[in-house]
């Protein structure tokens, strides 16, 4: 049963950009099957997939319950890195909706987990530092934003993500020149 659900999730992921509504239906089917089979990890992945499709379609508020349920399940499962990744996405939804305080709480939780976990991937850490840097920049907290942009730049460089390096460098330089 688990293999069939994983196959559904993979197929949905491949359809995400070409046929989002088809991908949504597959993720919803994976959610149903995961619940029926009592497979929490697959359920988390399917819920996050539903949430991502909603975000792709600019329906952040519709994505939020999917991600919040996935966060709850991550906490129950005790998977710290999966929790950090999922909480960061909740933060992104809050930031997109202008709920900066809620977003910051999510980003701080994700960063705390990532910074204290030996198996943290530098790219995951960079992807958590970046939105917090943006939040701090928009709030006018220039020194903290600069520190975060520099950290994210270094992490993107270590992960060989030139677009991330370029964005972080550009934002750091702009803040540095303005200050």
Buried (B, 14 or more C-beta within 10 A) or exposed (E): EEEEBBEBBEBBBEBBEEEBEBBBBBBBBBBEBBEEBEBBBBBBBBBBBBBBBBBBEEEBEBBBEBBBBBBBBBBEBEBBBBBBBBBBBBBBBBBBEEBBEBBBBBBBBBBBBBEEBEEBBBBBBBBBBBBBBBBBBEEEBBEBBBBBBBBBBBBBBEBEBEEBBEBBBEBBEEBEEEE
